[in-house]
């Protein structure tokens, strides 16, 4: 029996880290997607970062912009260490918001949000209940 809960899966493929490509193969099989060792893509049901979200964000905003914003945002939330700051959802949110104010965006994250919203909307039209809060 399927629970029919709309689910969008996001993972880091961890290229360049001590990982096994088989882990990514298992995840890709769940979606009947072609097997790749270290995929980086956004689809209607899943997204995966070739290395990790932090690396993608830094590449798409440009290293100079990302590094500058990381310094500003980590101090706002009291982080001294960049590695800890990068893992903080509040710091990541701060970086994305400040980048957006400077007309810089992370295309991959925008694509993921669009895919999630599309999944949610199609689920609503199919009569699947979601715990979605209106922004009005």
MOBELLIN-V722598 format. One record per helix or strand of 3 or more residues. SS is the DSSP state (alpha for helix, beta for strand). FROM is the first residue (numbers start at 0). TO is the last residue. If there is no record, write none. Layout:
ss=SS from=FROM to=TO
ss=SS from=FROM to=TO
This chain:
ss=beta from=8 to=11
ss=alpha from=20 to=29
ss=beta from=45 to=48
ss=alpha from=52 to=60
ss=alpha from=62 to=75
ss=alpha from=81 to=85
ss=alpha from=88 to=100
ss=alpha from=106 to=124
